[in-house]
Amino acid sequence: MKMSTQVRSISYLKAHAADVVRDLNEVREPKIITQNGEAKLVVQDIYSYEKTMETMALGNSQIEEGHVTSAANVIRSIRETKQGGL
């Protein structure tokens, strides 16, 4: 997904709200809304939003349950695997 193709001004959103909603539901790619040339918010369809929330909840529960490995340990493991195979 190329985010540069999904940038719209707040004026565009106001004038084309129905089109933006239709596009969000069809394409399922978020839109970045700008105000005075600055990115101010992201708009996305409800299906994508719910999937994002479910993914975050799953990640949080895995963290709380201790089912995570630090990046340092992952890198160390990869290096050890590569060295063992040489």
VOPAGU-2260 file (C-alpha; in pm, 1 decimal, decimal comma):
REM VOPAGU-2260
SITE   aa  ch    i         X         Y         Z
SITE  MET   A    0       0,0       0,0       0,0
SITE  LYS   A    1     139,3     333,6    -104,1
SITE  MET   A    2      42,0     587,3     160,1
SITE  SER   A    3     116,2     882,7     -69,4
SITE  THR   A    4    -187,7     787,6    -279,7
SITE  GLN   A    5    -410,4     789,8      28,9
SITE  VAL   A    6    -351,5    1149,7     144,6
SITE  ARG   A    7    -650,7    1384,3     132,1
SITE  SER   A    8    -711,0    1732,4     267,9
SITE  ILE   A    9    -980,6    1799,4     522,7
SITE  SER   A   10   -1154,2    2011,9     258,1
SITE  TYR   A   11   -1163,6    1710,2      26,6
SITE  LEU   A   12   -1307,4    1497,7     308,1
SITE  LYS   A   13   -1580,9    1753,5     374,2
SITE  ALA   A   14   -1675,2    1781,1       7,4
SITE  HIS   A   15   -1651,5    1409,0     -73,8
SITE  ALA   A   16   -1740,4    1228,8     249,4
SITE  ALA   A   17   -1966,8     972,4      81,8
SITE  ASP   A   18   -1700,5     892,8    -179,4
SITE  VAL   A   19   -1434,0     854,0      89,7
SITE  VAL   A   20   -1656,4     616,8     289,8
SITE  ARG   A   21   -1731,7     411,5     -20,7
SITE  ASP   A   22   -1362,0     391,4    -111,2
SITE  LEU   A   23   -1264,0     294,5     243,7
SITE  ASN   A   24   -1512,3       8,0     239,7
SITE  GLU   A   25   -1406,0    -114,5    -104,0
SITE  VAL   A   26   -1028,7     -73,7     -88,9
SITE  ARG   A   27    -979,2    -116,5     288,5
SITE  GLU   A   28    -682,2     119,8     291,7
SITE  PRO   A   29    -677,2     404,9     543,4
SITE  LYS   A   30    -679,4     768,2     436,5
SITE  ILE   A   31    -450,0    1028,6     584,7
SITE  ILE   A   32    -631,5    1357,4     635,6
SITE  THR   A   33    -431,3    1678,4     631,3
SITE  GLN   A   34    -508,1    2022,5     765,8
SITE  ASN   A   35    -297,8    2317,6     656,5
SITE  GLY   A   36     -57,9    2074,9     489,4
SITE  GLU   A   37       5,4    1867,5     803,7
SITE  ALA   A   38    -115,1    1512,1     861,0
SITE  LYS   A   39    -374,8    1531,9    1137,9
SITE  LEU   A   40    -566,1    1203,9    1139,8
SITE  VAL   A   41    -614,2     864,6     983,7
SITE  VAL   A   42    -956,8     743,0     871,9
SITE  GLN   A   43   -1022,7     374,7     814,1
SITE  ASP   A   44   -1314,8     138,8     762,4
SITE  ILE   A   45   -1466,3     -34,8    1064,7
SITE  TYR   A   46   -1361,2    -384,9     954,3
SITE  SER   A   47    -993,1    -285,0     937,9
SITE  TYR   A   48   -1021,6     -98,1    1267,4
SITE  GLU   A   49   -1169,8    -402,1    1441,9
SITE  LYS   A   50    -896,8    -629,3    1300,4
SITE  THR   A   51    -633,4    -385,3    1426,9
SITE  MET   A   52    -788,6    -380,0    1774,2
SITE  GLU   A   53    -808,0    -762,1    1784,5
SITE  THR   A   54    -443,3    -789,4    1681,2
SITE  MET   A   55    -337,3    -540,6    1946,7
SITE  ALA   A   56    -541,3    -721,8    2213,3
SITE  LEU   A   57    -379,7   -1052,8    2117,2
SITE  GLY   A   58     -33,8    -897,1    2134,3
SITE  ASN   A   59    -107,5    -741,5    2473,1
SITE  SER   A   60    -232,7   -1072,0    2614,7
SITE  GLN   A   61      80,0   -1248,9    2489,6
SITE  ILE   A   62     296,0    -986,0    2657,9
SITE  GLU   A   63     101,0   -1016,2    2983,6
SITE  GLU   A   64     137,8   -1396,0    2973,5
SITE  GLY   A   65     511,6   -1368,1    2912,4
SITE  HIS   A   66     503,9   -1524,8    2564,2
SITE  VAL   A   67     758,5   -1282,7    2422,4
SITE  THR   A   68    1127,7   -1281,7    2346,7
SITE  SER   A   69    1344,3    -973,9    2346,0
SITE  ALA   A   70    1490,9    -856,7    2016,9
SITE  ALA   A   71    1839,9    -908,2    2160,1
SITE  ASN   A   72    1763,4   -1275,4    2231,4
SITE  VAL   A   73    1619,4   -1326,6    1882,9
SITE  ILE   A   74    1927,8   -1171,7    1720,3
SITE  ARG   A   75    2157,2   -1381,4    1940,0
SITE  SER   A   76    1967,8   -1697,2    1844,3
SITE  ILE   A   77    1987,5   -1614,9    1472,9
SITE  ARG   A   78    2360,7   -1551,2    1497,5
SITE  GLU   A   79    2417,1   -1875,6    1684,4
SITE  THR   A   80    2214,8   -2066,9    1422,9
SITE  LYS   A   81    2410,9   -1909,5    1137,8
SITE  GLN   A   82    2745,7   -1980,8    1305,3
SITE  GLY   A   83    2646,5   -2341,0    1376,7
SITE  GLY   A   84    2563,8   -2394,5    1010,8
SITE  LEU   A   85    2898,2   -2264,6     881,1
